[in-house]
Amino acid sequence: MSTQNPSTSPTAGNAPDEAPPPRWSSYLAIGDSFSEGLWDPYPGEDDHQRGWADLLSQHLSERRVAAGDEPLQYANLAIRGRKLRSILTEQVPAALDLRPDLVSLVGGGNDILRPRADVDLLARHLEHAVARLRGAGIDVLMATGFDASHSPLVGMTRSRSAVFNAHVWSIARRQGAYVVDLWGMRALQDWRMWSADRIHLTPDGHRRVAQAALVGLGQAPDDAAWDDPLAPLPPAPALDRARQNAQWVRAHVVPWAQRRLRGTSSGDGRVPKAPELQPVPLAAG
């Protein structure tokens, strides 16, 4: 495996058919709700989420098949609500057992939502896991946190996220890992990219992140406009915004706070959606 980090020089200007096919024959995603794919359900399967990692596996597999290689093998162990410790102690060992060529390791967001989160300690634990994976010959794709400056509540975590992001880039340089730059995505500054809970992406948001992941891996994006901002909307009246914010607090913030008080998680009792490496089916049509 190469120890170089091409995330600093992506092939964003090349068409997919001009670039060499992905060298990875297997890919495993680990993490929390972001990598599980909330809220991008498969058509007709409301509780079976797709998301950016599934989309990335399809893109990589299609490029391999087009080049005459076997389809990509893919698994996804991510479970909603998982904090970084659970990801590192439960999912990383499973990833080492499965020994894929590429692992996306994205976590820490649920920890950073807590005001007392020790971001430096989180980063140390993250680097230890990345080093274990790299030591086993596995390429690693990480991601920065989102820039939540536009969110009146989640935006309170912005300084913690910024410090964590600096750690992510430093870990990538030291360990030879790849990075998806979510913080720098302009499209994600638009609320239309976010679901009703304002924490998880819409299907279009996941689609754009999958393109960002290709770029982070040094691959050409399929869509040159993957990070173009949406056409602006006229500002909503202040009363409408206040009503929307109140509805969001009732529907999403209060249940989240109640789970914290009870010591429960939205992922309790859930199992990984794709626990074994399997060939990625080609998209219909």
C-alpha positions as CSV (number, residue, x, y, z in Angstrom):
1,M,0.0,0.0,0.0
2,S,1.2,3.5,-0.8
3,T,2.0,5.7,2.2
4,Q,1.5,8.9,0.2
5,N,-1.5,11.1,0.9
6,P,-2.9,12.3,-2.5
7,S,-5.8,14.1,-0.7
8,T,-3.7,17.2,-1.1
9,S,-3.5,16.9,-4.9
10,P,-6.8,15.3,-6.1
11,T,-7.3,14.5,-9.7
12,A,-10.4,16.7,-9.7
13,G,-9.7,18.1,-13.2
14,N,-9.7,14.7,-15.0
15,A,-12.6,12.8,-16.4
16,P,-13.2,9.4,-14.8
17,D,-12.4,7.5,-18.0
18,E,-9.0,9.3,-18.2
19,A,-7.9,8.2,-14.8
20,P,-6.5,4.8,-13.8
21,P,-9.1,2.5,-12.2
22,P,-9.2,2.3,-8.4
23,R,-6.6,-0.1,-7.1
24,W,-8.7,-1.2,-4.1
25,S,-10.5,-4.5,-4.5
26,S,-12.3,-4.3,-1.2
27,Y,-13.7,-1.4,0.9
28,L,-15.2,-1.4,4.4
29,A,-16.9,1.6,6.1
30,I,-16.9,2.0,9.9
31,G,-18.4,4.8,12.0
32,D,-21.7,6.2,13.1
33,S,-24.9,7.4,11.5
34,F,-23.0,9.5,8.9
35,S,-21.4,6.3,7.4
36,E,-24.6,4.2,8.0
37,G,-26.2,6.7,5.7
38,L,-28.9,8.5,7.6
39,W,-31.2,9.9,6.0
40,D,-30.8,8.4,2.5
41,P,-33.0,5.3,2.5
42,Y,-33.0,2.9,-0.3
43,P,-36.2,3.2,-2.4
44,G,-39.1,1.4,-0.7
45,E,-36.9,0.5,2.4
46,D,-37.3,3.3,4.9
47,D,-35.2,1.6,7.6
48,H,-32.4,0.5,5.2
49,Q,-30.1,3.5,4.7
50,R,-27.8,4.0,1.7
51,G,-25.6,7.1,2.2
52,W,-22.3,8.3,0.9
53,A,-20.3,5.2,1.7
54,D,-22.6,2.9,-0.2
55,L,-22.5,5.3,-3.1
56,L,-18.7,5.5,-3.0
57,S,-18.5,1.7,-3.2
58,Q,-20.7,1.8,-6.3
59,H,-18.6,4.4,-8.0
60,L,-15.4,2.5,-7.2
61,S,-16.9,-0.8,-8.3
62,E,-18.2,0.6,-11.6
63,R,-14.8,2.0,-12.4
64,R,-13.2,-1.4,-11.7
65,V,-15.6,-3.3,-13.8
66,A,-15.3,-0.8,-16.7
67,A,-11.5,-1.4,-16.6
68,G,-12.1,-5.2,-16.8
69,D,-11.5,-5.9,-13.1
70,E,-13.8,-7.8,-10.7
71,P,-16.5,-5.8,-8.8
72,L,-15.4,-4.2,-5.6
73,Q,-16.1,-6.1,-2.4
74,Y,-17.9,-4.0,0.2
75,A,-19.0,-4.1,3.8
76,N,-20.4,-1.4,6.2
77,L,-20.2,-1.8,10.0
78,A,-21.3,1.7,10.9
79,I,-24.2,2.1,13.4
80,R,-26.0,5.3,14.3
81,G,-25.3,6.8,17.7
82,R,-21.9,5.3,18.1
83,K,-19.3,7.3,19.9
84,L,-15.7,7.1,18.9
85,R,-14.7,4.7,21.7
86,S,-17.3,2.1,20.5
87,I,-16.2,2.5,16.9
88,L,-12.5,2.0,17.8
89,T,-13.1,-1.0,20.2
90,E,-15.8,-2.8,18.3
91,Q,-15.5,-1.9,14.6
92,V,-11.8,-1.5,14.1
93,P,-11.0,-5.0,15.3
94,A,-13.7,-6.4,13.0
95,A,-12.1,-4.4,10.1
96,L,-8.7,-5.9,10.9
97,D,-10.2,-9.4,10.8
98,L,-11.9,-8.7,7.4
99,R,-8.6,-7.2,6.0
100,P,-10.1,-5.0,3.2
101,D,-7.8,-2.9,1.0
102,L,-9.5,0.4,2.1
103,V,-11.3,1.4,5.3
104,S,-13.2,4.7,5.8
105,L,-13.0,5.6,9.5
106,V,-15.2,8.5,10.3
107,G,-16.3,9.2,13.9
108,G,-16.1,11.5,16.8
109,G,-19.1,13.7,15.9
110,N,-21.3,12.3,18.6
111,D,-18.5,12.9,21.2
112,I,-18.0,16.5,20.0
113,L,-21.6,17.3,20.6
114,R,-20.9,16.9,24.3
115,P,-19.6,20.1,25.8
116,R,-17.0,18.3,27.9
117,A,-15.5,16.4,25.0
118,D,-11.7,16.1,25.2
119,V,-10.9,16.6,21.6
120,D,-7.1,16.0,22.0
121,L,-7.8,12.7,23.7
122,L,-10.2,11.7,20.9
123,A,-7.5,12.5,18.3
124,R,-4.9,10.4,20.1
125,H,-7.3,7.4,20.2
126,L,-8.2,8.0,16.5
127,E,-4.5,8.0,15.5
128,H,-3.8,4.8,17.4
129,A,-6.6,3.1,15.4
130,V,-5.4,4.6,12.1
131,A,-1.8,3.4,12.8
132,R,-3.1,-0.1,13.5
133,L,-5.0,-0.2,10.2
134,R,-2.0,1.2,8.3
135,G,0.3,-1.2,10.0
136,A,-1.9,-4.0,8.6
137,G,-1.4,-2.7,5.1
138,I,-4.9,-1.1,4.9
139,D,-5.4,2.3,3.3
140,V,-7.5,4.6,5.5
141,L,-10.0,7.4,4.5
142,M,-10.9,9.8,7.3
143,A,-13.1,12.9,7.2
144,T,-13.1,16.3,8.8
145,G,-16.2,17.5,10.7
146,F,-18.7,19.8,9.1
147,D,-18.6,23.6,9.5
148,A,-21.8,24.2,11.5
149,S,-21.4,27.9,11.7
150,H,-24.9,28.3,10.2
151,S,-26.5,26.3,12.9
152,P,-27.6,28.2,16.1
153,L,-27.2,25.1,18.3
154,V,-24.8,22.7,16.6
155,G,-22.7,25.7,15.8
156,M,-21.7,25.9,19.4
157,T,-19.4,22.9,18.7
158,R,-17.6,24.7,15.9
159,S,-14.4,25.4,17.9
160,R,-14.1,21.8,19.0
161,S,-14.7,20.6,15.5
162,A,-12.0,22.9,14.2
163,V,-9.4,21.6,16.6
164,F,-10.4,18.0,15.8
165,N,-10.1,18.8,12.0
166,A,-6.6,20.0,12.6
167,H,-5.8,16.7,14.2
168,V,-7.3,14.8,11.4
169,W,-5.1,16.5,8.8
170,S,-2.0,15.9,10.9
171,I,-2.9,12.3,11.5
172,A,-3.3,11.8,7.7
173,R,0.1,13.4,7.1
174,R,1.8,11.2,9.7
175,Q,0.1,8.0,8.8
176,G,-0.3,8.3,5.1
177,A,-4.1,8.4,5.1
178,Y,-6.7,10.1,2.9
179,V,-9.1,12.8,4.0
180,V,-12.6,13.9,2.8
181,D,-12.7,17.7,3.4
182,L,-16.3,18.1,4.6
183,W,-15.5,21.4,6.4
184,G,-14.6,23.0,3.0
185,M,-17.7,21.9,1.1
186,R,-19.6,24.9,0.0
187,A,-22.7,23.0,-0.9
188,L,-23.2,21.8,2.7
189,Q,-23.6,25.4,3.9
190,D,-27.2,25.2,2.4
191,W,-29.9,23.9,4.6
192,R,-31.4,22.0,1.7
193,M,-28.5,19.6,2.0
194,W,-29.7,18.7,5.5
195,S,-32.6,16.5,6.8
196,A,-35.3,17.7,9.2
197,D,-33.1,16.9,12.2
198,R,-30.4,19.3,10.9
199,I,-27.6,16.8,11.8
200,H,-27.9,14.2,9.0
201,L,-27.7,14.7,5.3
202,T,-30.4,14.5,2.6
203,P,-29.9,12.1,-0.3
204,D,-28.4,14.9,-2.3
205,G,-26.1,15.7,0.5
206,H,-24.9,12.1,0.6
207,R,-24.5,12.1,-3.2
208,R,-22.2,15.1,-3.0
209,V,-20.2,13.7,-0.1
210,A,-19.6,10.5,-2.2
211,Q,-18.1,12.8,-4.9
212,A,-16.0,14.5,-2.3
213,A,-14.8,11.1,-1.1
214,L,-13.7,10.3,-4.6
215,V,-11.7,13.5,-4.7
216,G,-10.3,12.8,-1.3
217,L,-9.0,9.4,-2.6
218,G,-7.3,11.1,-5.5
219,Q,-10.0,9.9,-8.0
220,A,-11.8,12.1,-10.5
221,P,-15.4,13.0,-9.5
222,D,-18.2,11.9,-11.7
223,D,-19.9,15.3,-11.4
224,A,-17.7,18.3,-12.0
225,A,-20.4,20.4,-10.2
226,W,-20.4,18.2,-7.1
227,D,-19.7,21.1,-4.8
228,D,-21.4,24.0,-6.6
229,P,-23.7,25.9,-4.3
230,L,-27.5,25.7,-4.9
231,A,-29.3,28.7,-6.3
232,P,-30.0,31.0,-3.4
233,L,-33.5,31.3,-2.0
234,P,-35.1,34.5,-0.7
235,P,-34.7,34.8,3.1
236,A,-37.6,33.3,5.0
237,P,-39.6,35.7,7.2
238,A,-38.4,35.9,10.8
239,L,-41.7,34.4,12.2
240,D,-41.4,31.4,9.9
241,R,-37.9,30.8,11.0
242,A,-38.9,31.0,14.6
243,R,-41.7,28.5,14.1
244,Q,-39.4,26.1,12.2
245,N,-36.8,26.4,15.0
246,A,-39.4,25.7,17.7
247,Q,-40.7,22.6,15.7
248,W,-37.1,21.4,15.3
249,V,-36.5,21.6,19.1
250,R,-39.7,19.7,19.9
251,A,-39.2,17.0,17.3
252,H,-35.4,16.4,17.4
253,V,-33.6,18.3,20.2
254,V,-35.8,17.2,23.1
255,P,-35.8,13.4,22.1
256,W,-32.0,13.6,21.8
257,A,-31.6,15.2,25.2
258,Q,-34.0,12.6,26.7
259,R,-31.8,9.8,25.3
260,R,-28.8,11.4,26.9
261,L,-30.5,11.6,30.3
262,R,-31.5,8.0,30.1
263,G,-28.1,6.9,28.9
264,T,-29.6,5.3,25.7
265,S,-28.6,5.7,22.0
266,S,-30.6,5.7,18.8
267,G,-28.4,2.7,17.8
268,D,-29.1,0.5,20.8
269,G,-30.1,-3.0,19.5
270,R,-29.1,-2.3,16.0
271,V,-26.6,-4.4,14.0
272,P,-24.4,-3.5,11.0
273,K,-26.3,-3.3,7.8
274,A,-23.6,-5.1,5.7
275,P,-21.3,-7.0,8.1
276,E,-19.5,-9.1,5.4
277,L,-17.5,-8.2,2.3
278,Q,-19.7,-8.8,-0.7
279,P,-19.5,-7.8,-4.3
280,V,-21.1,-4.5,-5.0
281,P,-24.0,-4.9,-7.5
282,L,-23.9,-2.6,-10.5
283,A,-26.6,0.1,-10.6
284,A,-29.6,-0.8,-12.8
285,G,-29.8,0.9,-16.1
